Amino acid sequence: MKIVDIILTGTTNSGGVTITSTETVKGFLYKVKWVDGDLADAVTAVLSVVETPEGVDETLLTLSNPDANADKNYYPRDVVHSLAGAALTGTAGGDREMLLVVGKLKLVIASGGTTKTGGCHVYILEDD
């Protein structure tokens, strides 16, 4: 396995910006490192995977005012299911798995302020 660092940062225009990765990723989402930069405190950000094989976009992480003016690590996980399809929702978190990501990553930042810069690093585990 190798860790791939996909950088999605940009400068807002009229408060928002959309950044899409140029490369397609195939792996497991390990970590998202939010880089606040000088974005406004009321920023909202949505990280998703687009151009998937199924043709369905999937939200990976939604942040509302993520620790204003601070960089932070996030470890998004998905709830696993039993063989019968029922969600396993234990409180200890042992029923969570890394998200499988196949497609291009997209970050949409809203309410970030005018001409402000920020974004995230997305760490994906891929096969060598």
DOTI-43062 format. One record per atom (N, C-alpha, C): residue number from 1; residue in one letter; chain; atom name; x, y, z. Coordinates in pm, 1 decimal, always signed. Atoms other than C-alpha are relative to their C-alpha. Layout:
BEGIN
NODE|n|res|chain|atom|xx|yy|zz
NODE|NUM|A|A|CA|X|Y|Z
...
//
This chain:
BEGIN
NODE|n|res|chain|atom|xx|yy|zz
NODE|1|M|A|N|+84.8|-118.9|+0.0
NODE|1|M|A|CA|+0.0|+0.0|+0.0
NODE|1|M|A|C|+88.6|+124.2|+0.0
NODE|2|K|A|N|-67.1|-129.4|-3.1
NODE|2|K|A|CA|+105.1|+357.0|-59.4
NODE|2|K|A|C|-101.7|+106.7|+32.5
NODE|3|I|A|N|+87.0|-113.2|-32.6
NODE|3|I|A|CA|-36.3|+687.1|+61.8
NODE|3|I|A|C|+17.7|+105.7|-108.2
NODE|4|V|A|N|-0.2|-103.6|+102.2
NODE|4|V|A|CA|-129.9|+939.7|-204.6
NODE|4|V|A|C|-59.5|+126.1|+61.3
NODE|5|D|A|N|+45.4|-128.9|-52.4
NODE|5|D|A|CA|-165.6|+1307.3|-105.9
NODE|5|D|A|C|-57.4|+80.4|-115.0
NODE|6|I|A|N|+67.8|-80.9|+101.2
NODE|6|I|A|CA|-423.1|+1487.4|-321.9
NODE|6|I|A|C|-25.5|+136.7|+63.0
NODE|7|I|A|N|+13.0|-135.4|-54.8
NODE|7|I|A|CA|-408.3|+1864.4|-264.1
NODE|7|I|A|C|-112.5|+71.9|-73.4
NODE|8|L|A|N|+113.5|-75.1|+53.9
NODE|8|L|A|CA|-734.0|+2056.4|-314.1
NODE|8|L|A|C|-6.7|+134.0|+71.4
NODE|9|T|A|N|+2.7|-134.1|-59.1
NODE|9|T|A|CA|-673.0|+2422.0|-235.4
NODE|9|T|A|C|-27.7|+100.7|-110.8
NODE|10|G|A|N|+30.5|-102.4|+97.9
NODE|10|G|A|CA|-788.2|+2737.9|-406.2
NODE|10|G|A|C|-28.7|+132.7|+65.1
NODE|11|T|A|N|+32.7|-134.8|-45.6
NODE|11|T|A|CA|-878.7|+3103.4|-379.1
NODE|11|T|A|C|-145.5|+28.5|-33.4
NODE|12|T|A|N|+142.4|-27.0|+18.5
NODE|12|T|A|CA|-1240.0|+3206.8|-331.0
NODE|12|T|A|C|-22.2|+119.0|-92.4
NODE|13|N|A|N|+43.7|-109.9|+84.6
NODE|13|N|A|CA|-1419.5|+3432.7|-574.6
NODE|13|N|A|C|-144.6|+27.0|+39.8
NODE|14|S|A|N|+133.5|-32.9|-50.7
NODE|14|S|A|CA|-1726.4|+3607.4|-430.6
NODE|14|S|A|C|-43.5|-97.8|+108.4
NODE|15|G|A|N|+31.5|+83.5|-115.3
NODE|15|G|A|CA|-1707.6|+3377.9|-126.3
NODE|15|G|A|C|+13.5|-148.5|-20.3
NODE|16|G|A|N|-5.8|+143.7|+20.1
NODE|16|G|A|CA|-1679.9|+3037.5|-291.3
NODE|16|G|A|C|+98.2|-42.6|-106.5
NODE|17|V|A|N|-88.9|+57.3|+100.9
NODE|17|V|A|CA|-1462.2|+2808.0|-498.6
NODE|17|V|A|C|-26.9|-150.2|-7.6
NODE|18|T|A|N|+10.7|+144.1|+20.6
NODE|18|T|A|CA|-1484.7|+2457.9|-646.9
NODE|18|T|A|C|+130.8|-48.3|-59.9
NODE|19|I|A|N|-126.0|+57.5|+46.8
NODE|19|I|A|CA|-1169.7|+2249.7|-692.3
NODE|19|I|A|C|-23.6|-148.0|-26.0
NODE|20|T|A|N|+12.5|+141.6|+34.7
NODE|20|T|A|CA|-1171.5|+1912.4|-871.4
NODE|20|T|A|C|+137.3|-53.6|-36.6
NODE|21|S|A|N|-129.7|+59.6|+30.4
NODE|21|S|A|CA|-869.7|+1681.9|-885.7
NODE|21|S|A|C|+7.2|-35.2|-147.9
NODE|22|T|A|N|-18.0|+34.5|+140.8
NODE|22|T|A|CA|-726.1|+1617.9|-1229.7
NODE|22|T|A|C|+13.5|-150.5|-17.8
NODE|23|E|A|N|-21.1|+143.9|+9.8
NODE|23|E|A|CA|-643.3|+1255.1|-1154.8
NODE|23|E|A|C|-114.2|-77.7|+65.0
NODE|24|T|A|N|+97.6|+91.3|-59.5
NODE|24|T|A|CA|-879.6|+967.1|-1082.1
NODE|24|T|A|C|+71.2|-79.0|+109.3
NODE|25|V|A|N|-57.7|+78.8|-108.7
NODE|25|V|A|CA|-815.1|+794.3|-749.4
NODE|25|V|A|C|-77.3|-129.8|+16.1
NODE|26|K|A|N|+59.3|+130.3|-29.7
NODE|26|K|A|CA|-880.7|+431.9|-657.8
NODE|26|K|A|C|+64.5|-48.8|+127.2
NODE|27|G|A|N|-56.2|+41.4|-127.8
NODE|27|G|A|CA|-830.1|+356.0|-292.0
NODE|27|G|A|C|-94.7|+31.2|+114.1
NODE|28|F|A|N|+78.1|-24.2|-120.7
NODE|28|F|A|CA|-946.8|+408.0|+63.3
NODE|28|F|A|C|+36.3|+135.5|+59.1
NODE|29|L|A|N|-20.8|-130.7|-61.4
NODE|29|L|A|CA|-992.2|+750.8|+221.4
NODE|29|L|A|C|+49.7|-19.6|+142.2
NODE|30|Y|A|N|-58.6|+15.4|-132.3
NODE|30|Y|A|CA|-760.0|+757.2|+521.5
NODE|30|Y|A|C|-22.2|+125.3|+85.4
NODE|31|K|A|N|+4.9|-122.1|-80.5
NODE|31|K|A|CA|-749.6|+1121.8|+631.4
NODE|31|K|A|C|-20.2|+120.9|-89.7
NODE|32|V|A|N|+11.8|-130.6|+63.9
NODE|32|V|A|CA|-850.5|+1473.7|+532.8
NODE|32|V|A|C|+62.5|+101.6|+94.0
NODE|33|K|A|N|-65.1|-105.9|-78.0
NODE|33|K|A|CA|-622.9|+1752.6|+656.3
NODE|33|K|A|C|-56.2|+133.4|-48.4
NODE|34|W|A|N|+57.9|-130.2|+32.4
NODE|34|W|A|CA|-824.5|+2077.1|+656.7
NODE|34|W|A|C|+106.5|+105.9|+20.0
NODE|35|V|A|N|-95.9|-109.7|-5.7
NODE|35|V|A|CA|-599.9|+2376.3|+580.2
NODE|35|V|A|C|-80.0|+129.0|-12.3
NODE|36|D|A|N|+87.9|-116.8|-5.8
NODE|36|D|A|CA|-788.1|+2687.1|+687.4
NODE|36|D|A|C|+52.7|+118.0|-79.2
NODE|37|G|A|N|-54.9|-117.4|+67.7
NODE|37|G|A|CA|-549.8|+2939.5|+536.0
NODE|37|G|A|C|-56.5|+125.7|+61.4
NODE|38|D|A|N|+61.4|-123.0|-52.4
NODE|38|D|A|CA|-720.7|+3277.6|+565.9
NODE|38|D|A|C|-149.4|+5.9|-33.0
NODE|39|L|A|N|+143.5|+4.4|+29.1
NODE|39|L|A|CA|-1076.5|+3160.7|+489.8
NODE|39|L|A|C|-80.5|+64.6|+112.7
NODE|40|A|A|N|+88.9|-61.3|-99.3
NODE|40|A|A|CA|-1362.4|+3339.4|+667.5
NODE|40|A|A|C|-45.6|-104.8|+101.6
NODE|41|D|A|N|+39.7|+90.4|-108.7
NODE|41|D|A|CA|-1482.8|+3191.0|+997.1
NODE|41|D|A|C|-126.0|-81.0|-29.5
NODE|42|A|A|N|+128.1|+68.7|+22.7
NODE|42|A|A|CA|-1827.2|+3090.6|+864.8
NODE|42|A|A|C|+6.0|-94.5|-121.2
NODE|43|V|A|N|-18.0|+82.7|+119.0
NODE|43|V|A|CA|-1684.7|+2869.5|+587.2
NODE|43|V|A|C|-76.6|-132.0|+10.6
NODE|44|T|A|N|+59.6|+132.9|+12.7
NODE|44|T|A|CA|-1871.4|+2559.4|+470.8
NODE|44|T|A|C|+73.8|-70.7|-112.8
NODE|45|A|A|N|-73.9|+74.6|+101.9
NODE|45|A|A|CA|-1688.8|+2287.5|+277.5
NODE|45|A|A|C|-59.6|-139.8|-14.7
NODE|46|V|A|N|+49.8|+134.4|+28.5
NODE|46|V|A|CA|-1806.6|+1967.7|+108.9
NODE|46|V|A|C|+101.3|-69.4|-90.3
NODE|47|L|A|N|-91.5|+83.1|+77.7
NODE|47|L|A|CA|-1563.6|+1701.2|-10.9
NODE|47|L|A|C|-80.2|-117.5|-54.7
NODE|48|S|A|N|+74.1|+110.5|+60.3
NODE|48|S|A|CA|-1706.0|+1449.2|-254.6
NODE|48|S|A|C|+85.7|-69.0|-105.6
NODE|49|V|A|N|-62.3|+70.0|+112.0
NODE|49|V|A|CA|-1605.8|+1194.3|-515.5
NODE|49|V|A|C|-99.2|+6.8|-115.8
NODE|50|V|A|N|+82.9|-16.7|+119.3
NODE|50|V|A|CA|-1738.1|+1257.4|-868.0
NODE|50|V|A|C|+59.0|-84.1|-113.1
NODE|51|E|A|N|-42.4|+80.0|+115.6
NODE|51|E|A|CA|-1709.9|+1084.5|-1204.2
NODE|51|E|A|C|+32.3|-143.1|+43.5
NODE|52|T|A|N|-15.4|+136.5|-49.1
NODE|52|T|A|CA|-1752.2|+748.6|-1031.4
NODE|52|T|A|C|-42.9|-99.5|-108.4
NODE|53|P|A|N|+43.2|+99.4|+97.9
NODE|53|P|A|CA|-1796.5|+422.7|-1226.3
NODE|53|P|A|C|-152.2|-15.7|-6.0
NODE|54|E|A|N|+145.8|+11.9|-4.9
NODE|54|E|A|CA|-2162.5|+417.4|-1113.9
NODE|54|E|A|C|-70.5|+124.3|-53.7
NODE|55|G|A|N|+59.0|-124.8|+45.3
NODE|55|G|A|CA|-2217.6|+776.1|-1230.4
NODE|55|G|A|C|-73.5|+74.8|+109.5
NODE|56|V|A|N|+67.6|-62.8|-112.8
NODE|56|V|A|CA|-2331.5|+878.4|-881.0
NODE|56|V|A|C|+105.4|+67.5|+89.4
NODE|57|D|A|N|-90.4|-71.0|-90.5
NODE|57|D|A|CA|-2149.3|+1148.2|-681.1
NODE|57|D|A|C|-27.3|-43.5|+143.0
NODE|58|E|A|N|+15.2|+40.6|-140.2
NODE|58|E|A|CA|-2087.2|+1061.7|-316.0
NODE|58|E|A|C|+70.0|+100.7|+90.7
NODE|59|T|A|N|-59.1|-91.5|-97.6
NODE|59|T|A|CA|-2030.3|+1304.6|-28.8
NODE|59|T|A|C|+86.8|-79.6|+96.7
NODE|60|L|A|N|-94.6|+65.7|-90.1
NODE|60|L|A|CA|-1726.6|+1206.2|+177.3
NODE|60|L|A|C|+10.8|+70.7|+134.0
NODE|61|L|A|N|-14.7|-78.5|-122.9
NODE|61|L|A|CA|-1713.4|+1489.2|+433.8
NODE|61|L|A|C|-64.6|+136.4|-20.4
NODE|62|T|A|N|+59.9|-133.6|+0.9
NODE|62|T|A|CA|-1918.4|+1801.8|+510.6
NODE|62|T|A|C|+45.4|+72.3|+125.9
NODE|63|L|A|N|-48.5|-79.5|-112.9
NODE|63|L|A|CA|-1768.8|+2072.9|+730.8
NODE|63|L|A|C|-73.5|+133.2|+4.2
NODE|64|S|A|N|+61.6|-130.0|-21.7
NODE|64|S|A|CA|-1956.1|+2371.9|+872.8
NODE|64|S|A|C|+80.4|+71.9|+107.0
NODE|65|N|A|N|-84.4|-78.0|-90.7
NODE|65|N|A|CA|-1727.3|+2631.8|+1030.7
NODE|65|N|A|C|+101.1|-90.8|+71.7
NODE|66|P|A|N|-92.7|+95.6|-59.6
NODE|66|P|A|CA|-1449.0|+2376.8|+1085.5
NODE|66|P|A|C|+109.7|+67.3|+82.3
NODE|67|D|A|N|-100.2|-57.1|-89.6
NODE|67|D|A|CA|-1259.9|+2505.0|+1388.5
NODE|67|D|A|C|+58.1|+128.1|-58.3
NODE|68|A|A|N|-36.9|-125.3|+65.1
NODE|68|A|A|CA|-1244.8|+2860.6|+1261.2
NODE|68|A|A|C|+146.8|+34.8|+22.2
NODE|69|N|A|N|-140.2|-42.3|-0.1
NODE|69|N|A|CA|-892.0|+2968.3|+1173.6
NODE|69|N|A|C|+96.6|-104.1|+55.0
NODE|70|A|A|N|-90.5|+104.5|-47.2
NODE|70|A|A|CA|-736.8|+2632.0|+1260.2
NODE|70|A|A|C|+4.2|-113.9|-100.0
NODE|71|D|A|N|-13.0|+120.5|+80.6
NODE|71|D|A|CA|-601.2|+2342.2|+1059.4
NODE|71|D|A|C|-39.6|-118.6|+87.8
NODE|72|K|A|N|+48.8|+111.9|-78.9
NODE|72|K|A|CA|-746.0|+2008.2|+1164.3
NODE|72|K|A|C|-3.2|-126.8|-83.7
NODE|73|N|A|N|+8.9|+130.0|+65.3
NODE|73|N|A|CA|-741.4|+1636.9|+1080.9
NODE|73|N|A|C|-139.2|-58.9|+17.9
NODE|74|Y|A|N|+128.3|+70.4|-4.3
NODE|74|Y|A|CA|-1060.4|+1446.2|+995.8
NODE|74|Y|A|C|+21.0|-140.5|-56.3
NODE|75|Y|A|N|-9.1|+139.9|+41.6
NODE|75|Y|A|CA|-1095.8|+1069.5|+958.6
NODE|75|Y|A|C|-141.2|-51.6|-31.6
NODE|76|P|A|N|+135.5|+44.0|+34.0
NODE|76|P|A|CA|-1428.3|+1008.9|+775.6
NODE|76|P|A|C|-7.3|-152.8|-10.3
NODE|77|R|A|N|+20.2|+144.9|+5.0
NODE|77|R|A|CA|-1562.0|+654.0|+814.7
NODE|77|R|A|C|-145.8|-28.6|-32.2
NODE|78|D|A|N|+134.2|+41.5|+38.0
NODE|78|D|A|CA|-1866.2|+463.9|+692.6
NODE|78|D|A|C|-46.1|-112.1|+92.2
NODE|79|V|A|N|+57.3|+105.6|-82.3
NODE|79|V|A|CA|-2098.9|+241.4|+895.2
NODE|79|V|A|C|-5.4|-128.2|-83.2
NODE|80|V|A|N|+5.9|+128.1|+70.4
NODE|80|V|A|CA|-2065.7|-126.8|+800.5
NODE|80|V|A|C|-133.7|-67.4|+25.3
NODE|81|H|A|N|+129.7|+68.2|-6.1
NODE|81|H|A|CA|-2357.5|-366.7|+754.4
NODE|81|H|A|C|+16.8|-149.5|+22.8
NODE|82|S|A|N|+2.2|+144.9|-18.6
NODE|82|S|A|CA|-2444.8|-721.0|+854.1
NODE|82|S|A|C|-28.3|-66.9|-134.0
NODE|83|L|A|N|+30.9|+73.0|+122.4
NODE|83|L|A|CA|-2496.0|-991.0|+592.9
NODE|83|L|A|C|-145.2|+19.3|-41.9
NODE|84|A|A|N|+140.4|-26.1|+30.4
NODE|84|A|A|CA|-2867.1|-907.5|+614.7
NODE|84|A|A|C|-24.3|+144.3|-45.0
NODE|85|G|A|N|+12.5|-137.6|+44.9
NODE|85|G|A|CA|-2798.0|-544.6|+520.2
NODE|85|G|A|C|-33.4|+100.2|+108.1
NODE|86|A|A|N|+31.0|-91.6|-110.2
NODE|86|A|A|CA|-2869.3|-397.2|+864.6
NODE|86|A|A|C|+127.1|+73.6|+43.2
NODE|87|A|A|N|-114.0|-78.6|-45.7
NODE|87|A|A|CA|-2641.1|-115.4|+980.1
NODE|87|A|A|C|+44.2|-47.3|+138.3
NODE|88|L|A|N|-56.5|+36.1|-129.9
NODE|88|L|A|CA|-2409.5|-215.3|+1264.2
NODE|88|L|A|C|+44.1|+129.4|+66.5
NODE|89|T|A|N|-21.5|-133.8|-56.7
NODE|89|T|A|CA|-2411.3|+88.2|+1492.5
NODE|89|T|A|C|+48.0|-4.9|+143.6
NODE|90|G|A|N|-57.9|+2.1|-133.9
NODE|90|G|A|CA|-2195.9|+11.8|+1794.3
NODE|90|G|A|C|+52.1|+136.8|+38.5
NODE|91|T|A|N|-41.5|-132.8|-46.0
NODE|91|T|A|CA|-2096.3|+309.3|+2006.3
NODE|91|T|A|C|+150.7|+15.1|+9.3
NODE|92|A|A|N|-145.6|-7.6|-14.9
NODE|92|A|A|CA|-1724.6|+223.6|+2026.1
NODE|92|A|A|C|+70.2|+37.7|-129.8
NODE|93|G|A|N|-61.6|-37.9|+127.1
NODE|93|G|A|CA|-1663.9|+301.9|+1658.1
NODE|93|G|A|C|+65.4|-115.5|-72.8
NODE|94|G|A|N|-60.8|+114.3|+64.7
NODE|94|G|A|CA|-1538.8|-47.4|+1577.9
NODE|94|G|A|C|-79.7|-50.4|-118.6
NODE|95|D|A|N|+83.9|+40.9|+111.9
NODE|95|D|A|CA|-1818.1|-80.7|+1324.8
NODE|95|D|A|C|+12.8|+97.9|-116.9
NODE|96|R|A|N|-22.6|-97.9|+106.7
NODE|96|R|A|CA|-1672.4|+185.3|+1093.2
NODE|96|R|A|C|+118.1|-44.7|-85.8
NODE|97|E|A|N|-106.6|+33.8|+94.4
NODE|97|E|A|CA|-1455.5|+137.7|+785.6
NODE|97|E|A|C|+35.3|+122.0|-83.6
NODE|98|M|A|N|-39.6|-104.9|+92.3
NODE|98|M|A|CA|-1258.2|+364.9|+555.9
NODE|98|M|A|C|-87.6|-6.8|-124.1
NODE|99|L|A|N|+83.7|-9.6|+119.5
NODE|99|L|A|CA|-1454.9|+483.9|+253.0
NODE|99|L|A|C|+79.8|-39.0|-124.2
NODE|100|L|A|N|-59.9|+31.5|+127.9
NODE|100|L|A|CA|-1374.8|+331.3|-84.6
NODE|100|L|A|C|-27.1|+117.0|-94.0
NODE|101|V|A|N|+11.7|-115.6|+87.9
NODE|101|V|A|CA|-1308.6|+614.8|-328.4
NODE|101|V|A|C|+49.7|-40.0|-139.0
NODE|102|V|A|N|-36.5|+27.0|+139.1
NODE|102|V|A|CA|-1310.9|+555.8|-705.5
NODE|102|V|A|C|-60.5|+111.6|-83.2
NODE|103|G|A|N|+45.3|-114.3|+77.9
NODE|103|G|A|CA|-1332.0|+871.5|-914.6
NODE|103|G|A|C|+89.5|+119.1|+25.7
NODE|104|K|A|N|-74.5|-123.8|-23.3
NODE|104|K|A|CA|-1218.2|+1231.6|-895.3
NODE|104|K|A|C|-52.2|+67.1|+126.3
NODE|105|L|A|N|+38.5|-70.9|-122.1
NODE|105|L|A|CA|-1219.2|+1431.4|-571.9
NODE|105|L|A|C|-40.9|+142.7|-34.0
NODE|106|K|A|N|+46.7|-137.6|+20.5
NODE|106|K|A|CA|-1411.2|+1759.6|-558.4
NODE|106|K|A|C|-22.6|+64.2|+135.8
NODE|107|L|A|N|+20.3|-78.3|-121.6
NODE|107|L|A|CA|-1402.5|+2023.0|-284.7
NODE|107|L|A|C|-73.9|+127.4|-37.4
NODE|108|V|A|N|+77.1|-122.7|+20.1
NODE|108|V|A|CA|-1668.5|+2296.7|-277.1
NODE|108|V|A|C|+5.2|+78.8|+129.7
NODE|109|I|A|N|-7.3|-89.2|-116.3
NODE|109|I|A|CA|-1606.4|+2587.6|-38.9
NODE|109|I|A|C|-98.7|+113.3|-21.8
NODE|110|A|A|N|+97.5|-109.1|+4.8
NODE|110|A|A|CA|-1890.4|+2831.5|+33.4
NODE|110|A|A|C|+22.7|+89.4|+121.2
NODE|111|S|A|N|-11.3|-98.4|-109.1
NODE|111|S|A|CA|-1893.8|+3142.7|+252.0
NODE|111|S|A|C|+142.0|+10.8|+52.2
NODE|112|G|A|N|-140.2|-5.8|-41.0
NODE|112|G|A|CA|-1515.1|+3151.0|+254.9
NODE|112|G|A|C|+59.1|+139.3|+2.3
NODE|113|G|A|N|-51.0|-136.6|+8.0
NODE|113|G|A|CA|-1484.1|+3524.3|+205.9
NODE|113|G|A|C|+48.2|+29.1|-141.8
NODE|114|T|A|N|-44.7|-39.1|+132.9
NODE|114|T|A|CA|-1362.8|+3718.3|-98.3
NODE|114|T|A|C|+151.6|-3.9|-9.1
NODE|115|T|A|N|-143.2|+20.7|+26.5
NODE|115|T|A|CA|-1019.8|+3630.9|-238.5
NODE|115|T|A|C|+74.7|-53.2|+122.5
NODE|116|K|A|N|-63.2|+69.1|-112.6
NODE|116|K|A|CA|-936.6|+3404.4|+56.3
NODE|116|K|A|C|+45.3|-137.9|-48.0
NODE|117|T|A|N|-59.4|+126.2|+43.7
NODE|117|T|A|CA|-728.3|+3087.0|+28.3
NODE|117|T|A|C|-7.0|-104.9|+109.5
NODE|118|G|A|N|+3.1|+112.7|-92.7
NODE|118|G|A|CA|-767.5|+2745.9|+188.9
NODE|118|G|A|C|-39.3|-126.0|-75.1
NODE|119|G|A|N|+38.6|+125.5|+63.2
NODE|119|G|A|CA|-865.6|+2385.6|+125.4
NODE|119|G|A|C|+39.0|-119.0|+84.7
NODE|120|C|A|N|-34.5|+120.0|-74.8
NODE|120|C|A|CA|-749.5|+2039.5|+219.5
NODE|120|C|A|C|+98.9|-86.9|-75.5
NODE|121|H|A|N|-80.2|+109.3|+54.4
NODE|121|H|A|CA|-506.6|+1755.8|+165.7
NODE|121|H|A|C|-80.7|-125.8|+27.3
NODE|122|V|A|N|+74.0|+124.5|-14.2
NODE|122|V|A|CA|-676.8|+1421.0|+106.1
NODE|122|V|A|C|+98.8|-115.0|-13.3
NODE|123|Y|A|N|-93.0|+112.2|-0.6
NODE|123|Y|A|CA|-478.4|+1110.1|+195.2
NODE|123|Y|A|C|-75.4|-128.5|-33.3
NODE|124|I|A|N|+63.8|+121.5|+50.4
NODE|124|I|A|CA|-579.2|+797.6|+0.3
NODE|124|I|A|C|+99.8|-114.8|+7.2
NODE|125|L|A|N|-81.9|+121.6|+0.7
NODE|125|L|A|CA|-443.0|+445.7|+58.7
NODE|125|L|A|C|-27.9|-73.2|-130.2
NODE|126|E|A|N|+13.6|+70.9|+127.1
NODE|126|E|A|CA|-380.2|+278.9|-278.6
NODE|126|E|A|C|+94.7|-118.4|-3.3
NODE|127|D|A|N|-92.8|+111.0|+23.4
NODE|127|D|A|CA|-223.4|-47.3|-391.4
NODE|127|D|A|C|+119.8|+52.6|-76.2
NODE|128|D|A|N|-120.5|-38.3|+76.7
NODE|128|D|A|CA|+131.6|-17.9|-522.8
NODE|128|D|A|C|-12.3|-41.2|-143.8
//
